[in-house]
Every structure is written in structure tokens, then in C-alpha cells.
Amino acid sequence: MRVTDKGQVTIPIRIRRKTGLLPNTDVEFVVSGKDVILRKSAKTRRRGAKLVAAMRGRATGRLSTNDIMALTRGD
């Protein structure tokens, strides 16, 4: 494996699958002597939590649950 001119490295798919490194996973580098360890960031929120946080407060209407269900079902 080689580091590109831009400082990028491709993590092999088998390693990404084994470690759960999905797209947009936050990672951190830990330097230990001459070694560098790549690991998932402990501060990372789960993807669902990020989506909910991004959507929170964006609703513009005041629909009840029944109104929303009627819209999604086409009633």
C-alpha cells in the first residue's frame, strides 16, 4: 500500500468490513513511536443520531401523526 501525493491511502474492503468503517465514519490517528494507528473516533455519533440531529427543527408544518400517516398512505 502506498500513500498518494495528497496523503491518501485506500483501506482494503476486507479491513473496512471487519472493523465497521462505513462511509463518513470519523477516524483518528494515534502516533506511538514510529507507528501510526488508525481507529474509529470515540466521539463519533451513530449515523442515525446524526440524521436525526440534522433534521431536528426543520419541519415547517404542524401535522399530527394521523395526518402524516394519511399522507404516506395516500388516504
PQR file of N, CA, C, O and H, with PARSE charges and radii, in Angstrom:
ATOM      1  N   MET A   1       0.851  -1.164   0.000 -0.4000 1.5000
ATOM      2  CA  MET A   1       0.000   0.000   0.000 -0.0000 2.0000
ATOM      3  C   MET A   1       0.902   1.234   0.000  0.5500 1.7000
ATOM      4  O   MET A   1       1.971   1.245   0.611 -0.5500 1.4000
ATOM      5  N   ARG A   2       0.450   2.251  -0.689 -0.4000 1.5000
ATOM      6  CA  ARG A   2       1.269   3.451  -0.849 -0.0000 2.0000
ATOM      7  C   ARG A   2       0.445   4.697  -0.544  0.5500 1.7000
ATOM      8  O   ARG A   2      -0.745   4.750  -0.853 -0.5500 1.4000
ATOM      9  H   ARG A   2      -0.418   2.242  -1.185  0.4000 1.0000
ATOM     10  N   VAL A   3       1.072   5.683   0.053 -0.4000 1.5000
ATOM     11  CA  VAL A   3       0.439   6.976   0.319 -0.0000 2.0000
ATOM     12  C   VAL A   3       0.546   7.815  -0.949  0.5500 1.7000
ATOM     13  O   VAL A   3       1.622   7.916  -1.539 -0.5500 1.4000
ATOM     14  H   VAL A   3       2.039   5.640   0.304  0.4000 1.0000
ATOM     15  N   THR A   4      -0.578   8.425  -1.376 -0.4000 1.5000
ATOM     16  CA  THR A   4      -0.570   9.240  -2.587 -0.0000 2.0000
ATOM     17  C   THR A   4       0.066  10.601  -2.308  0.5500 1.7000
ATOM     18  O   THR A   4       0.385  10.928  -1.164 -0.5500 1.4000
ATOM     19  H   THR A   4      -1.452   8.343  -0.897  0.4000 1.0000
ATOM     20  N   ASP A   5       0.245  11.386  -3.369 -0.4000 1.5000
ATOM     21  CA  ASP A   5       0.787  12.745  -3.233 -0.0000 2.0000
ATOM     22  C   ASP A   5      -0.084  13.612  -2.325  0.5500 1.7000
ATOM     23  O   ASP A   5       0.404  14.542  -1.683 -0.5500 1.4000
ATOM     24  H   ASP A   5      -0.014  11.121  -4.298  0.4000 1.0000
ATOM     25  N   LYS A   6      -1.388  13.294  -2.281 -0.4000 1.5000
ATOM     26  CA  LYS A   6      -2.320  14.055  -1.446 -0.0000 2.0000
ATOM     27  C   LYS A   6      -2.380  13.523  -0.014  0.5500 1.7000
ATOM     28  O   LYS A   6      -3.137  14.043   0.806 -0.5500 1.4000
ATOM     29  H   LYS A   6      -1.784  12.539  -2.803  0.4000 1.0000
ATOM     30  N   GLY A   7      -1.589  12.492   0.293 -0.4000 1.5000
ATOM     31  CA  GLY A   7      -1.571  11.920   1.630 -0.0000 2.0000
ATOM     32  C   GLY A   7      -2.688  10.922   1.872  0.5500 1.7000
ATOM     33  O   GLY A   7      -3.042  10.654   3.020 -0.5500 1.4000
ATOM     34  H   GLY A   7      -0.974  12.070  -0.374  0.4000 1.0000
ATOM     35  N   GLN A   8      -3.247  10.371   0.805 -0.4000 1.5000
ATOM     36  CA  GLN A   8      -4.375   9.452   0.929 -0.0000 2.0000
ATOM     37  C   GLN A   8      -3.927   8.001   0.830  0.5500 1.7000
ATOM     38  O   GLN A   8      -2.946   7.674   0.163 -0.5500 1.4000
ATOM     39  H   GLN A   8      -2.960  10.589  -0.127  0.4000 1.0000
ATOM     40  N   VAL A   9      -4.679   7.135   1.518 -0.4000 1.5000
ATOM     41  CA  VAL A   9      -4.450   5.697   1.484 -0.0000 2.0000
ATOM     42  C   VAL A   9      -5.816   5.030   1.342  0.5500 1.7000
ATOM     43  O   VAL A   9      -6.785   5.468   1.962 -0.5500 1.4000
ATOM     44  H   VAL A   9      -5.476   7.400   2.061  0.4000 1.0000
ATOM     45  N   THR A  10      -5.899   3.990   0.543 -0.4000 1.5000
ATOM     46  CA  THR A  10      -7.143   3.241   0.414 -0.0000 2.0000
ATOM     47  C   THR A  10      -7.120   2.085   1.404  0.5500 1.7000
ATOM     48  O   THR A  10      -6.202   1.265   1.399 -0.5500 1.4000
ATOM     49  H   THR A  10      -5.111   3.634   0.040  0.4000 1.0000
ATOM     50  N   ILE A  11      -8.139   2.032   2.250 -0.4000 1.5000
ATOM     51  CA  ILE A  11      -8.240   0.945   3.215 -0.0000 2.0000
ATOM     52  C   ILE A  11      -8.931  -0.220   2.510  0.5500 1.7000
ATOM     53  O   ILE A  11     -10.037  -0.053   1.997 -0.5500 1.4000
ATOM     54  H   ILE A  11      -8.884   2.699   2.254  0.4000 1.0000
ATOM     55  N   PRO A  12      -8.306  -1.391   2.475 -0.5600 1.5000
ATOM     56  CA  PRO A  12      -8.907  -2.532   1.778  0.2800 2.0000
ATOM     57  C   PRO A  12     -10.295  -2.863   2.322  0.5500 1.7000
ATOM     58  O   PRO A  12     -10.554  -2.712   3.516 -0.5500 1.4000
ATOM     59  N   ILE A  13     -11.189  -3.316   1.435 -0.4000 1.5000
ATOM     60  CA  ILE A  13     -12.577  -3.590   1.785 -0.0000 2.0000
ATOM     61  C   ILE A  13     -12.689  -4.607   2.906  0.5500 1.7000
ATOM     62  O   ILE A  13     -13.560  -4.460   3.764 -0.5500 1.4000
ATOM     63  H   ILE A  13     -10.979  -3.438   0.465  0.4000 1.0000
ATOM     64  N   ARG A  14     -11.846  -5.635   2.938 -0.4000 1.5000
ATOM     65  CA  ARG A  14     -11.947  -6.655   3.981 -0.0000 2.0000
ATOM     66  C   ARG A  14     -11.658  -6.064   5.352  0.5500 1.7000
ATOM     67  O   ARG A  14     -12.246  -6.491   6.346 -0.5500 1.4000
ATOM     68  H   ARG A  14     -11.139  -5.754   2.241  0.4000 1.0000
ATOM     69  N   ILE A  15     -10.766  -5.095   5.417 -0.4000 1.5000
ATOM     70  CA  ILE A  15     -10.458  -4.434   6.687 -0.0000 2.0000
ATOM     71  C   ILE A  15     -11.602  -3.503   7.079  0.5500 1.7000
ATOM     72  O   ILE A  15     -11.990  -3.451   8.246 -0.5500 1.4000
ATOM     73  H   ILE A  15     -10.289  -4.749   4.610  0.4000 1.0000
ATOM     74  N   ARG A  16     -12.144  -2.764   6.102 -0.4000 1.5000
ATOM     75  CA  ARG A  16     -13.277  -1.871   6.395 -0.0000 2.0000
ATOM     76  C   ARG A  16     -14.475  -2.653   6.905  0.5500 1.7000
ATOM     77  O   ARG A  16     -15.136  -2.233   7.854 -0.5500 1.4000
ATOM     78  H   ARG A  16     -11.829  -2.806   5.154  0.4000 1.0000
ATOM     79  N   ARG A  17     -14.761  -3.800   6.273 -0.4000 1.5000
ATOM     80  CA  ARG A  17     -15.890  -4.622   6.709 -0.0000 2.0000
ATOM     81  C   ARG A  17     -15.657  -5.189   8.112  0.5500 1.7000
ATOM     82  O   ARG A  17     -16.548  -5.162   8.961 -0.5500 1.4000
ATOM     83  H   ARG A  17     -14.224  -4.142   5.502  0.4000 1.0000
ATOM     84  N   LYS A  18     -14.460  -5.696   8.337 -0.4000 1.5000
ATOM     85  CA  LYS A  18     -14.130  -6.312   9.630 -0.0000 2.0000
ATOM     86  C   LYS A  18     -14.196  -5.296  10.773  0.5500 1.7000
ATOM     87  O   LYS A  18     -14.580  -5.640  11.891 -0.5500 1.4000
ATOM     88  H   LYS A  18     -13.736  -5.718   7.647  0.4000 1.0000
ATOM     89  N   THR A  19     -13.823  -4.050  10.490 -0.4000 1.5000
ATOM     90  CA  THR A  19     -13.772  -3.032  11.541 -0.0000 2.0000
ATOM     91  C   THR A  19     -14.980  -2.112  11.550  0.5500 1.7000
ATOM     92  O   THR A  19     -15.104  -1.266  12.436 -0.5500 1.4000
ATOM     93  H   THR A  19     -13.512  -3.771   9.582  0.4000 1.0000
ATOM     94  N   GLY A  20     -15.881  -2.264  10.569 -0.4000 1.5000
ATOM     95  CA  GLY A  20     -17.085  -1.435  10.531 -0.0000 2.0000
ATOM     96  C   GLY A  20     -16.823  -0.006  10.103  0.5500 1.7000
ATOM     97  O   GLY A  20     -17.536   0.907  10.519 -0.5500 1.4000
ATOM     98  H   GLY A  20     -15.780  -2.952   9.849  0.4000 1.0000
ATOM     99  N   LEU A  21     -15.815   0.200   9.283 -0.4000 1.5000
ATOM    100  CA  LEU A  21     -15.516   1.548   8.776 -0.0000 2.0000
ATOM    101  C   LEU A  21     -16.400   1.827   7.570  0.5500 1.7000
ATOM    102  O   LEU A  21     -16.018   1.559   6.431 -0.5500 1.4000
ATOM    103  H   LEU A  21     -15.235  -0.541   8.945  0.4000 1.0000
ATOM    104  N   LEU A  22     -17.581   2.367   7.832 -0.4000 1.5000
ATOM    105  CA  LEU A  22     -18.533   2.720   6.779 -0.0000 2.0000
ATOM    106  C   LEU A  22     -18.186   4.093   6.220  0.5500 1.7000
ATOM    107  O   LEU A  22     -17.436   4.840   6.848 -0.5500 1.4000
ATOM    108  H   LEU A  22     -17.891   2.584   8.757  0.4000 1.0000
ATOM    109  N   PRO A  23     -18.721   4.440   5.045 -0.5600 1.5000
ATOM    110  CA  PRO A  23     -18.501   5.794   4.535  0.2800 2.0000
ATOM    111  C   PRO A  23     -18.928   6.835   5.572  0.5500 1.7000
ATOM    112  O   PRO A  23     -19.932   6.657   6.261 -0.5500 1.4000
ATOM    113  N   ASN A  24     -18.181   7.890   5.675 -0.4000 1.5000
ATOM    114  CA  ASN A  24     -18.408   9.004   6.611 -0.0000 2.0000
ATOM    115  C   ASN A  24     -18.151   8.655   8.072  0.5500 1.7000
ATOM    116  O   ASN A  24     -18.575   9.393   8.961 -0.5500 1.4000
ATOM    117  H   ASN A  24     -17.366   8.034   5.115  0.4000 1.0000
ATOM    118  N   THR A  25     -17.464   7.543   8.337 -0.4000 1.5000
ATOM    119  CA  THR A  25     -17.076   7.209   9.702 -0.0000 2.0000
ATOM    120  C   THR A  25     -15.926   8.125  10.108  0.5500 1.7000
ATOM    121  O   THR A  25     -14.958   8.287   9.365 -0.5500 1.4000
ATOM    122  H   THR A  25     -17.119   6.944   7.615  0.4000 1.0000
ATOM    123  N   ASP A  26     -16.038   8.719  11.288 -0.4000 1.5000
ATOM    124  CA  ASP A  26     -14.947   9.552  11.800 -0.0000 2.0000
ATOM    125  C   ASP A  26     -13.854   8.652  12.347  0.5500 1.7000
ATOM    126  O   ASP A  26     -14.127   7.705  13.085 -0.5500 1.4000
ATOM    127  H   ASP A  26     -16.824   8.588  11.892  0.4000 1.0000
ATOM    128  N   VAL A  27     -12.625   8.951  11.982 -0.4000 1.5000
ATOM    129  CA  VAL A  27     -11.475   8.186  12.462 -0.0000 2.0000
ATOM    130  C   VAL A  27     -10.457   9.137  13.082  0.5500 1.7000
ATOM    131  O   VAL A  27     -10.510  10.351  12.886 -0.5500 1.4000
ATOM    132  H   VAL A  27     -12.404   9.720  11.382  0.4000 1.0000
ATOM    133  N   GLU A  28      -9.542   8.556  13.826 -0.4000 1.5000
ATOM    134  CA  GLU A  28      -8.462   9.350  14.403 -0.0000 2.0000
ATOM    135  C   GLU A  28      -7.163   8.574  14.252  0.5500 1.7000
ATOM    136  O   GLU A  28      -7.165   7.350  14.126 -0.5500 1.4000
ATOM    137  H   GLU A  28      -9.499   7.570  13.985  0.4000 1.0000
ATOM    138  N   PHE A  29      -6.067   9.296  14.266 -0.4000 1.5000
ATOM    139  CA  PHE A  29      -4.749   8.697  14.172 -0.0000 2.0000
ATOM    140  C   PHE A  29      -4.072   8.801  15.528  0.5500 1.7000
ATOM    141  O   PHE A  29      -4.091   9.852  16.168 -0.5500 1.4000
ATOM    142  H   PHE A  29      -6.066  10.291  14.369  0.4000 1.0000
ATOM    143  N   VAL A  30      -3.479   7.705  15.952 -0.4000 1.5000
ATOM    144  CA  VAL A  30      -2.740   7.680  17.212 -0.0000 2.0000
ATOM    145  C   VAL A  30      -1.292   7.369  16.855  0.5500 1.7000
ATOM    146  O   VAL A  30      -1.010   6.357  16.214 -0.5500 1.4000
ATOM    147  H   VAL A  30      -3.464   6.851  15.432  0.4000 1.0000
ATOM    148  N   VAL A  31      -0.376   8.237  17.268 -0.4000 1.5000
ATOM    149  CA  VAL A  31       1.043   8.038  16.993 -0.0000 2.0000
ATOM    150  C   VAL A  31       1.686   7.421  18.224  0.5500 1.7000
ATOM    151  O   VAL A  31       1.582   7.954  19.329 -0.5500 1.4000
ATOM    152  H   VAL A  31      -0.605   9.060  17.788  0.4000 1.0000
ATOM    153  N   SER A  32       2.351   6.292  18.018 -0.4000 1.5000
ATOM    154  CA  SER A  32       3.040   5.587  19.093 -0.0000 2.0000
ATOM    155  C   SER A  32       4.449   5.267  18.609  0.5500 1.7000
ATOM    156  O   SER A  32       4.668   4.275  17.914 -0.5500 1.4000
ATOM    157  H   SER A  32       2.435   5.859  17.120  0.4000 1.0000
ATOM    158  N   GLY A  33       5.392   6.113  18.982 -0.4000 1.5000
ATOM    159  CA  GLY A  33       6.763   5.953  18.473 -0.0000 2.0000
ATOM    160  C   GLY A  33       6.777   6.199  16.984  0.5500 1.7000
ATOM    161  O   GLY A  33       6.412   7.282  16.526 -0.5500 1.4000
ATOM    162  H   GLY A  33       5.214   6.919  19.546  0.4000 1.0000
ATOM    163  N   LYS A  34       7.200   5.196  16.216 -0.4000 1.5000
ATOM    164  CA  LYS A  34       7.219   5.325  14.754 -0.0000 2.0000
ATOM    165  C   LYS A  34       5.982   4.693  14.111  0.5500 1.7000
ATOM    166  O   LYS A  34       5.854   4.679  12.887 -0.5500 1.4000
ATOM    167  H   LYS A  34       7.497   4.316  16.588  0.4000 1.0000
ATOM    168  N   ASP A  35       5.080   4.175  14.933 -0.4000 1.5000
ATOM    169  CA  ASP A  35       3.869   3.545  14.419 -0.0000 2.0000
ATOM    170  C   ASP A  35       2.704   4.531  14.432  0.5500 1.7000
ATOM    171  O   ASP A  35       2.635   5.427  15.273 -0.5500 1.4000
ATOM    172  H   ASP A  35       5.184   4.186  15.928  0.4000 1.0000
ATOM    173  N   VAL A  36       1.801   4.343  13.489 -0.4000 1.5000
ATOM    174  CA  VAL A  36       0.572   5.144  13.428 -0.0000 2.0000
ATOM    175  C   VAL A  36      -0.592   4.171  13.431  0.5500 1.7000
ATOM    176  O   VAL A  36      -0.638   3.234  12.635 -0.5500 1.4000
ATOM    177  H   VAL A  36       1.857   3.615  12.806  0.4000 1.0000
ATOM    178  N   ILE A  37      -1.529   4.405  14.335 -0.4000 1.5000
ATOM    179  CA  ILE A  37      -2.709   3.547  14.455 -0.0000 2.0000
ATOM    180  C   ILE A  37      -3.922   4.353  14.012  0.5500 1.7000
ATOM    181  O   ILE A  37      -4.146   5.473  14.470 -0.5500 1.4000
ATOM    182  H   ILE A  37      -1.492   5.166  14.982  0.4000 1.0000
ATOM    183  N   LEU A  38      -4.692   3.764  13.116 -0.4000 1.5000
ATOM    184  CA  LEU A  38      -5.943   4.365  12.656 -0.0000 2.0000
ATOM    185  C   LEU A  38      -7.071   3.665  13.393  0.5500 1.7000
ATOM    186  O   LEU A  38      -7.140   2.436  13.390 -0.5500 1.4000
ATOM    187  H   LEU A  38      -4.509   2.854  12.744  0.4000 1.0000
ATOM    188  N   ARG A  39      -7.960   4.430  14.027 -0.4000 1.5000
ATOM    189  CA  ARG A  39      -9.094   3.819  14.716 -0.0000 2.0000
ATOM    190  C   ARG A  39     -10.315   4.717  14.624  0.5500 1.7000
ATOM    191  O   ARG A  39     -10.223   5.917  14.363 -0.5500 1.4000
ATOM    192  H   ARG A  39      -7.904   5.428  14.029  0.4000 1.0000
ATOM    193  N   LYS A  40     -11.478   4.083  14.851 -0.4000 1.5000
ATOM    194  CA  LYS A  40     -12.714   4.851  14.870 -0.0000 2.0000
ATOM    195  C   LYS A  40     -12.629   5.869  15.986  0.5500 1.7000
ATOM    196  O   LYS A  40     -12.125   5.580  17.071 -0.5500 1.4000
ATOM    197  H   LYS A  40     -11.553   3.108  15.062  0.4000 1.0000
ATOM    198  N   SER A  41     -13.116   7.039  15.716 -0.4000 1.5000
ATOM    199  CA  SER A  41     -13.119   8.085  16.721 -0.0000 2.0000
ATOM    200  C   SER A  41     -14.115   7.730  17.816  0.5500 1.7000
ATOM    201  O   SER A  41     -15.245   7.336  17.525 -0.5500 1.4000
ATOM    202  H   SER A  41     -13.525   7.274  14.834  0.4000 1.0000
ATOM    203  N   ALA A  42     -13.712   7.863  19.052 -0.4000 1.5000
ATOM    204  CA  ALA A  42     -14.595   7.571  20.187 -0.0000 2.0000
ATOM    205  C   ALA A  42     -15.718   8.590  20.270  0.5500 1.7000
ATOM    206  O   ALA A  42     -16.756   8.314  20.871 -0.5500 1.4000
ATOM    207  H   ALA A  42     -12.795   8.182  19.289  0.4000 1.0000
ATOM    208  N   LYS A  43     -15.530   9.753  19.681 -0.4000 1.5000
ATOM    209  CA  LYS A  43     -16.508  10.836  19.737 -0.0000 2.0000
ATOM    210  C   LYS A  43     -17.604  10.687  18.691  0.5500 1.7000
ATOM    211  O   LYS A  43     -18.559  11.463  18.687 -0.5500 1.4000
ATOM    212  H   LYS A  43     -14.686   9.977  19.192  0.4000 1.0000
ATOM    213  N   THR A  44     -17.484   9.714  17.815 -0.4000 1.5000
ATOM    214  CA  THR A  44     -18.423   9.548  16.708 -0.0000 2.0000
ATOM    215  C   THR A  44     -19.810   9.190  17.206  0.5500 1.7000
ATOM    216  O   THR A  44     -19.991   8.260  17.992 -0.5500 1.4000
ATOM    217  H   THR A  44     -16.708   9.083  17.818  0.4000 1.0000
ATOM    218  N   ARG A  45     -20.797   9.961  16.724 -0.4000 1.5000
ATOM    219  CA  ARG A  45     -22.184   9.587  16.970 -0.0000 2.0000
ATOM    220  C   ARG A  45     -22.602   8.594  15.903  0.5500 1.7000
ATOM    221  O   ARG A  45     -22.062   8.598  14.797 -0.5500 1.4000
ATOM    222  H   ARG A  45     -20.650  10.716  16.085  0.4000 1.0000
ATOM    223  N   ARG A  46     -23.550   7.756  16.227 -0.4000 1.5000
ATOM    224  CA  ARG A  46     -24.040   6.808  15.246 -0.0000 2.0000
ATOM    225  C   ARG A  46     -24.732   7.544  14.112  0.5500 1.7000
ATOM    226  O   ARG A  46     -25.223   8.659  14.293 -0.5500 1.4000
ATOM    227  H   ARG A  46     -23.989   7.753  17.126  0.4000 1.0000
ATOM    228  N   ARG A  47     -24.768   6.924  12.955 -0.4000 1.5000
ATOM    229  CA  ARG A  47     -25.321   7.547  11.761 -0.0000 2.0000
ATOM    230  C   ARG A  47     -26.763   7.996  11.961  0.5500 1.7000
ATOM    231  O   ARG A  47     -27.135   9.081  11.515 -0.5500 1.4000
ATOM    232  H   ARG A  47     -24.369   6.018  12.809  0.4000 1.0000
ATOM    233  N   GLY A  48     -27.578   7.182  12.623 -0.4000 1.5000
ATOM    234  CA  GLY A  48     -28.975   7.544  12.861 -0.0000 2.0000
ATOM    235  C   GLY A  48     -29.084   8.797  13.713  0.5500 1.7000
ATOM    236  O   GLY A  48     -29.917   9.665  13.450 -0.5500 1.4000
ATOM    237  H   GLY A  48     -27.275   6.301  12.986  0.4000 1.0000
ATOM    238  N   ALA A  49     -28.234   8.890  14.741 -0.4000 1.5000
ATOM    239  CA  ALA A  49     -28.254  10.066  15.606 -0.0000 2.0000
ATOM    240  C   ALA A  49     -27.861  11.320  14.828  0.5500 1.7000
ATOM    241  O   ALA A  49     -28.411  12.396  15.063 -0.5500 1.4000
ATOM    242  H   ALA A  49     -27.557   8.185  14.954  0.4000 1.0000
ATOM    243  N   LYS A  50     -26.915  11.185  13.905 -0.4000 1.5000
ATOM    244  CA  LYS A  50     -26.510  12.327  13.077 -0.0000 2.0000
ATOM    245  C   LYS A  50     -27.660  12.783  12.184  0.5500 1.7000
ATOM    246  O   LYS A  50     -27.889  13.982  12.021 -0.5500 1.4000
ATOM    247  H   LYS A  50     -26.468  10.311  13.714  0.4000 1.0000
ATOM    248  N   LEU A  51     -28.386  11.818  11.604 -0.4000 1.5000
ATOM    249  CA  LEU A  51     -29.506  12.163  10.731 -0.0000 2.0000
ATOM    250  C   LEU A  51     -30.615  12.861  11.506  0.5500 1.7000
ATOM    251  O   LEU A  51     -31.170  13.858  11.046 -0.5500 1.4000
ATOM    252  H   LEU A  51     -28.200  10.844  11.736  0.4000 1.0000
ATOM    253  N   VAL A  52     -30.932  12.337  12.673 -0.4000 1.5000
ATOM    254  CA  VAL A  52     -31.974  12.953  13.492 -0.0000 2.0000
ATOM    255  C   VAL A  52     -31.563  14.367  13.891  0.5500 1.7000
ATOM    256  O   VAL A  52     -32.373  15.292  13.830 -0.5500 1.4000
ATOM    257  H   VAL A  52     -30.481  11.526  13.046  0.4000 1.0000
ATOM    258  N   ALA A  53     -30.305  14.534  14.298 -0.4000 1.5000
ATOM    259  CA  ALA A  53     -29.820  15.862  14.688 -0.0000 2.0000
ATOM    260  C   ALA A  53     -29.898  16.839  13.510  0.5500 1.7000
ATOM    261  O   ALA A  53     -30.231  18.010  13.696 -0.5500 1.4000
ATOM    262  H   ALA A  53     -29.648  13.783  14.347  0.4000 1.0000
ATOM    263  N   ALA A  54     -29.592  16.362  12.305 -0.4000 1.5000
ATOM    264  CA  ALA A  54     -29.634  17.225  11.127 -0.0000 2.0000
ATOM    265  C   ALA A  54     -31.061  17.633  10.774  0.5500 1.7000
ATOM    266  O   ALA A  54     -31.280  18.733  10.267 -0.5500 1.4000
ATOM    267  H   ALA A  54     -29.322  15.411  12.154  0.4000 1.0000
ATOM    268  N   MET A  55     -32.028  16.764  11.036 -0.4000 1.5000
ATOM    269  CA  MET A  55     -33.417  17.050  10.679 -0.0000 2.0000
ATOM    270  C   MET A  55     -34.166  17.806  11.772  0.5500 1.7000
ATOM    271  O   MET A  55     -35.187  18.437  11.499 -0.5500 1.4000
ATOM    272  H   MET A  55     -31.850  15.871  11.448  0.4000 1.0000
ATOM    273  N   ARG A  56     -33.674  17.747  12.997 -0.4000 1.5000
ATOM    274  CA  ARG A  56     -34.380  18.371  14.120 -0.0000 2.0000
ATOM    275  C   ARG A  56     -34.622  19.856  13.859  0.5500 1.7000
ATOM    276  O   ARG A  56     -33.698  20.590  13.508 -0.5500 1.4000
ATOM    277  H   ARG A  56     -32.845  17.234  13.219  0.4000 1.0000
ATOM    278  N   GLY A  57     -35.868  20.292  14.034 -0.4000 1.5000
ATOM    279  CA  GLY A  57     -36.219  21.693  13.881 -0.0000 2.0000
ATOM    280  C   GLY A  57     -36.479  22.138  12.452  0.5500 1.7000
ATOM    281  O   GLY A  57     -36.688  23.328  12.217 -0.5500 1.4000
ATOM    282  H   GLY A  57     -36.619  19.695  14.319  0.4000 1.0000
ATOM    283  N   ARG A  58     -36.472  21.228  11.495 -0.4000 1.5000
ATOM    284  CA  ARG A  58     -36.657  21.602  10.091 -0.0000 2.0000
ATOM    285  C   ARG A  58     -38.103  21.531   9.620  0.5500 1.7000
ATOM    286  O   ARG A  58     -38.428  22.036   8.545 -0.5500 1.4000
ATOM    287  H   ARG A  58     -36.303  20.261  11.686  0.4000 1.0000
ATOM    288  N   ALA A  59     -38.960  20.922  10.396 -0.4000 1.5000
ATOM    289  CA  ALA A  59     -40.362  20.796   9.978 -0.0000 2.0000
ATOM    290  C   ALA A  59     -41.000  22.178   9.922  0.5500 1.7000
ATOM    291  O   ALA A  59     -40.758  23.018  10.788 -0.5500 1.4000
ATOM    292  H   ALA A  59     -38.697  20.511  11.269  0.4000 1.0000
ATOM    293  N   THR A  60     -41.814  22.406   8.897 -0.4000 1.5000
ATOM    294  CA  THR A  60     -42.441  23.715   8.742 -0.0000 2.0000
ATOM    295  C   THR A  60     -43.925  23.697   9.071  0.5500 1.7000
ATOM    296  O   THR A  60     -44.517  24.743   9.336 -0.5500 1.4000
ATOM    297  H   THR A  60     -42.011  21.723   8.194  0.4000 1.0000
ATOM    298  N   GLY A  61     -44.526  22.517   9.056 -0.4000 1.5000
ATOM    299  CA  GLY A  61     -45.965  22.436   9.314 -0.0000 2.0000
ATOM    300  C   GLY A  61     -46.246  21.778  10.646  0.5500 1.7000
ATOM    301  O   GLY A  61     -45.360  21.206  11.281 -0.5500 1.4000
ATOM    302  H   GLY A  61     -44.045  21.667   8.841  0.4000 1.0000
ATOM    303  N   ARG A  62     -47.495  21.873  11.054 -0.4000 1.5000
ATOM    304  CA  ARG A  62     -47.908  21.250  12.316 -0.0000 2.0000
ATOM    305  C   ARG A  62     -48.873  20.118  11.983  0.5500 1.7000
ATOM    306  O   ARG A  62     -50.088  20.284  12.087 -0.5500 1.4000
ATOM    307  H   ARG A  62     -48.214  22.338  10.539  0.4000 1.0000
ATOM    308  N   LEU A  63     -48.342  18.984  11.588 -0.4000 1.5000
ATOM    309  CA  LEU A  63     -49.173  17.838  11.242 -0.0000 2.0000
ATOM    310  C   LEU A  63     -49.224  16.863  12.414  0.5500 1.7000
ATOM    311  O   LEU A  63     -48.231  16.654  13.111 -0.5500 1.4000
ATOM    312  H   LEU A  63     -47.355  18.849  11.503  0.4000 1.0000
ATOM    313  N   SER A  64     -50.374  16.285  12.610 -0.4000 1.5000
ATOM    314  CA  SER A  64     -50.490  15.245  13.631 -0.0000 2.0000
ATOM    315  C   SER A  64     -49.964  13.937  13.044  0.5500 1.7000
ATOM    316  O   SER A  64     -49.737  13.829  11.839 -0.5500 1.4000
ATOM    317  H   SER A  64     -51.181  16.455  12.043  0.4000 1.0000
ATOM    318  N   THR A  65     -49.777  12.960  13.904 -0.4000 1.5000
ATOM    319  CA  THR A  65     -49.342  11.644  13.436 -0.0000 2.0000
ATOM    320  C   THR A  65     -50.354  11.073  12.448  0.5500 1.7000
ATOM    321  O   THR A  65     -49.973  10.478  11.440 -0.5500 1.4000
ATOM    322  H   THR A  65     -49.961  13.047  14.883  0.4000 1.0000
ATOM    323  N   ASN A  66     -51.627  11.251  12.733 -0.4000 1.5000
ATOM    324  CA  ASN A  66     -52.660  10.747  11.822 -0.0000 2.0000
ATOM    325  C   ASN A  66     -52.595  11.443  10.461  0.5500 1.7000
ATOM    326  O   ASN A  66     -52.787  10.798   9.430 -0.5500 1.4000
ATOM    327  H   ASN A  66     -51.936  11.735  13.552  0.4000 1.0000
ATOM    328  N   ASP A  67     -52.327  12.747  10.448 -0.4000 1.5000
ATOM    329  CA  ASP A  67     -52.191  13.480   9.182 -0.0000 2.0000
ATOM    330  C   ASP A  67     -51.010  12.943   8.375  0.5500 1.7000
ATOM    331  O   ASP A  67     -51.112  12.748   7.164 -0.5500 1.4000
ATOM    332  H   ASP A  67     -52.171  13.271  11.285  0.4000 1.0000
ATOM    333  N   ILE A  68     -49.899  12.710   9.050 -0.4000 1.5000
ATOM    334  CA  ILE A  68     -48.703  12.193   8.362 -0.0000 2.0000
ATOM    335  C   ILE A  68     -48.970  10.803   7.814  0.5500 1.7000
ATOM    336  O   ILE A  68     -48.599  10.500   6.680 -0.5500 1.4000
ATOM    337  H   ILE A  68     -49.816  12.869  10.034  0.4000 1.0000
ATOM    338  N   MET A  69     -49.614   9.949   8.613 -0.4000 1.5000
ATOM    339  CA  MET A  69     -49.918   8.591   8.141 -0.0000 2.0000
ATOM    340  C   MET A  69     -50.853   8.625   6.938  0.5500 1.7000
ATOM    341  O   MET A  69     -50.693   7.834   6.009 -0.5500 1.4000
ATOM    342  H   MET A  69     -49.915  10.195   9.534  0.4000 1.0000
ATOM    343  N   ALA A  70     -51.823   9.532   6.945 -0.4000 1.5000
ATOM    344  CA  ALA A  70     -52.739   9.659   5.815 -0.0000 2.0000
ATOM    345  C   ALA A  70     -51.981  10.093   4.561  0.5500 1.7000
ATOM    346  O   ALA A  70     -52.273   9.610   3.467 -0.5500 1.4000
ATOM    347  H   ALA A  70     -51.952  10.175   7.700  0.4000 1.0000
ATOM    348  N   LEU A  71     -51.018  10.990   4.707 -0.4000 1.5000
ATOM    349  CA  LEU A  71     -50.232  11.440   3.552 -0.0000 2.0000
ATOM    350  C   LEU A  71     -49.357  10.330   3.010  0.5500 1.7000
ATOM    351  O   LEU A  71     -49.233  10.184   1.794 -0.5500 1.4000
ATOM    352  H   LEU A  71     -50.781  11.382   5.595  0.4000 1.0000
ATOM    353  N   THR A  72     -48.743   9.539   3.887 -0.4000 1.5000
ATOM    354  CA  THR A  72     -47.848   8.485   3.413 -0.0000 2.0000
ATOM    355  C   THR A  72     -48.612   7.315   2.822  0.5500 1.7000
ATOM    356  O   THR A  72     -48.091   6.595   1.971 -0.5500 1.4000
ATOM    357  H   THR A  72     -48.843   9.657   4.875  0.4000 1.0000
ATOM    358  N   ARG A  73     -49.843   7.122   3.270 -0.4000 1.5000
ATOM    359  CA  ARG A  73     -50.655   6.002   2.757 -0.0000 2.0000
ATOM    360  C   ARG A  73     -51.508   6.394   1.557  0.5500 1.7000
ATOM    361  O   ARG A  73     -52.053   5.539   0.859 -0.5500 1.4000
ATOM    362  H   ARG A  73     -50.266   7.707   3.962  0.4000 1.0000
ATOM    363  N   GLY A  74     -51.613   7.683   1.333 -0.4000 1.5000
ATOM    364  CA  GLY A  74     -52.426   8.145   0.210 -0.0000 2.0000
ATOM    365  C   GLY A  74     -53.919   8.145   0.513  0.5500 1.7000
ATOM    366  O   GLY A  74     -54.740   8.118  -0.403 -0.5500 1.4000
ATOM    367  H   GLY A  74     -51.171   8.377   1.900  0.4000 1.0000
ATOM    368  N   ASP A  75     -54.278   8.176   1.813 -0.4000 1.5000
ATOM    369  CA  ASP A  75     -55.705   8.192   2.226 -0.0000 2.0000
ATOM    370  C   ASP A  75     -56.351   9.515   1.904  0.5500 1.7000
ATOM    371  O   ASP A  75     -57.535   9.706   2.178 -0.5500 1.4000
ATOM    372  H   ASP A  75     -53.612   8.198   2.558  0.4000 1.0000
TER
END
